[in-house]
Amino acid sequence: MSDGSPARATGAERVGPHALPPDPPGGGRAVAVWSVGISVYFVAVLFRTSLGVAGLDAVERFHVSASALSTFSMLQLLVYAAMQIPVGLLVDRYGTKKVLVAGCVLFTLGQLGFALAPSYGMALVSRALLGCGDALTFLSVLRLGARWFPARRGPLIGQLAGLIGQGGNVVSTLVLSRALTEFGWTASFVGSALCGVVVLVLTLLFLKDHPDGHGTERGGHRGVAYVRRQIAESWREPGTRLGMWTHFTTQFPAMVFLLLWGMPFLVEDQGMDRARAGTLLTVIVLCNMVVGVLYGQLIARRHGARMPLALGTIGSTAVVWAVLLAWPGRAPVAVFVLLCLVLGACGPASMIGFDFSRPANPAERQGTASGITNIGGFTASMTTLLAVGVLLDLTGDDYRVAFCVVFVIQALGVSQMLRLGGAAARRERDRLGAGRVAAVHKP
């Protein structure tokens, strides 16, 4: 995605030694091409979250404990997180189309393998393959938006990417959960895998990396020295690290609830039937979609809203989470609705991380910087998923104790956000000032 910085100029103005390309024109063709890319991310999220509605079925099918069940999602997210910097480098080096095609192939094979896996071990391998393919999608979609839409649209396009991707979560919650009841494990997962074939064909036929005349030079993007330099220069920016910790702290509560532990908690601990529990999970996704548009528009108009929105989302999530865990006995539906509403803001808040890292890095490092940022939330999610599973086994399925790990992860992330916030803001102001001077004194 474009850097989203107000300092970005139009035309062939120079800031430092590199010429900035003119903004992409946007328009109907941009929307059409971007829609193909976002459809790939939609299917990736559908596959990623499919275990969230099939957790109880997986326990019965593979005869596993809570911690073993959490290993499915943990391994998937471990692969996803480990792939983020390599994916950023691949997107910077090879462009969007090639990376998205590879992602389609891998996550479709992973979903199909999960449908047919005869054992726990084979199912683990399939989820790892799915995680690898999933990892290739989101950064590619961000890059695609950067190449097809003007920079001022950056925050809104990023939020829309997250919003539409969450539609895959809606499908897994509403459609796949019912398919599992009606048709069983194998037919449901094989049927869903066909979606991967569809988006693969669309990508091969219709996706293009950038509009004519808006490509970027990729010379010198080779060798270990280039890789080290890209990573080191991206990490050196306080905005990149702030983006990573923002993503780390905001994304994981909703991810943990949707990806695995929400359905078992609501059904086994709170005594809900699966239909009502699925409806509550859908509330999270629908709220995510609404809040995503609001956050994107607000940040596009006022960059100073980024940190208050992120910290406000974290604080409200912690408060409602604490109320739920402290409630004696089974909590009323109103508390769960409130929890789902605040969890629905976690995804849009995590996108603010990219709004910190984009202005901190030039166009040629956008993929790498976004990869570093994206590691944050998935590392936190992976850690929490495993910790909850282990604590459930140790405490005899006491969800109140197990879910307290959320507060520990939030405290760690907020401390880092507060530590880096000032330095990132100063650096961004300095870059904005330098850009304005260069625009006035252009050669």
Helices and strands as residue ranges (DSSP letters): E 14-15, E 18-19, H 28-62, H 66-94, H 96-116, H 120-135, H 138-148, G 151-153, H 154-171, I 172-176, H 177-183, H 185-206, H 223-236, H 238-256, I 257-261, H 262-264, I 265-269, H 274-301, G 303-305, H 306-326, H 333-344, H 346-357, G 363-365, H 366-395, H 399-402, H 405-440
